[in-house]
Amino acid sequence: MPSPFRSALAQENFQGVVLFQSYTQQAIEGVGMSAMSDYANRIDNNFDVFSDDHDDMATILFGESIQLGFDKDGRITLPQKFIDFMQIDDEIAFVGMGQKFQLWKPATFEKRRDMARQALQKKKVTLPKGDNA
């Protein structure tokens, strides 16, 4: 894991990451433990606890998530099921995305990045103004 990302997680009680398969991309999503707590609150606050949508979202986010602690060198070992899902061989792309990150097969990420750029250009989307603007 990149050092800046590990540093951002230094205040977390659990020194590691939580990984789960993206349900929109052929990538692995990763967050810190506090983000997973936030996701749980958002699911519980936005879906009826007995609804199919609640159960589906909770299943996707929590049913297959895996907690992986950092080793002494700041590394994690990906489970084989994640490697198979991403179809990676010997390289992996780490893509920081603000509060989360994604892990990709590099060639698959390049295609995704190009599609994202084209979609934004077509819609003429720009970065929204910040609080200081």
N, C-alpha and C positions, 0 to 999 in steps of 0.2 A: 504494500500500500504506500502511496506517495507520502513522504514526510509531512508536507503541509496539511494533508487530510488527517493524518494521525494526530497532529498538533491541535487541529480543530476539535478533535474528540477527547482531548486530554482531561477535560472536566467531567466526562462521563464516568459513572460508577463502573460500567462494563467496558474494559479496554479491548475493544474489537468492533465488529460490524455485524449487522443483520442483513442477510442476503435472501432474495426471493426472485423467482422468475417474473419478468415483466409480462403483464397480460396484454400489452399492446405491441411489443417489439420482441425480436429474437435476441434479447439481452437479459442480463441479470441486473436487478436493481439493488442498491446497497445504501444503508443509512446507519446512523448511530441508534443506540437504545432509546434515547429521549424522543427521536423522531417516530419510532414505533409506538411509543406511548401516545404521542400526538395523533398518529393514525388511528389508534384504538378509540381515542376520545372522539375524533371526527366521525368515525363509523357509528359509534353509539349515539352521538348527538344528531346525526342526520338521517338515520334509518331506524324504522321501528325494529326493536330488538328481535322480534319474531318473524320479520319479513324475509322473503327470499333474497332481496337485494342485500340486506344486512348479512345474511349467512353466506351469500356468494362472495361478497367483498372480504369478509373475515376469513373465509376459506382460502381465497387467493393470497391475501397478505400474510396471514398467520399460520394457516394449515401447512404450508410448505416452506415457511421461512426457516433459516438456519442461522444460529448465532455462532460466529467464528472469532475466537480471540486471536490477538496478534502474538506471534512468537517473539523471541528476544530481539530479532532483527526487524520487527514490524511487518512480517509477512503473514499471509493466511494461505491455507491450502483449500482450493476449491473442490467440493465434492464432484465425483464423476458425473452425477446426473446434471449438474450445471454445465460441465464441460461438453457433455453430449448435447444438451439443449442449445448451446451457442454454436456447436459444431466447430470448436477451436482445435487447432493443432498444437503449435508451439509458441504462438504469440497471442497477446490479449491487449485490447485497447481499454485504458481506464479513462472514462469521460466524466469529469466533474460537472455537476448540474445544480449548483447552489447547495440546497440542503440535502441533496442525494447525489449519488454517482451511479454510473452504469458501467458494466463490463461487456465488451463486445468482441466478436471476431473482427479483426481490423478491416477486412474487405467488406463485411456486412455493415460496419459502422460508416465507412466511406459512402456507401450507397444511401444510408439513412441520412447522413449529413447533407448530401447533395439534394435529396428530396426535401429536407427541411428548408434549405436555402431557397429552392425553387418555389415552395409553398409560400414562404414569407414574401418573396419578391412578387409573386402573382397577386397576393392580397395587399401588397404595399404596407406590410406591418413594420412598424418601427418600435424601438424601445420606448415604453411609456415614460412620461416625466416622473422624476423622483420627488420625494417630499421637499427637497431643497429648491426645486425649480419654480 
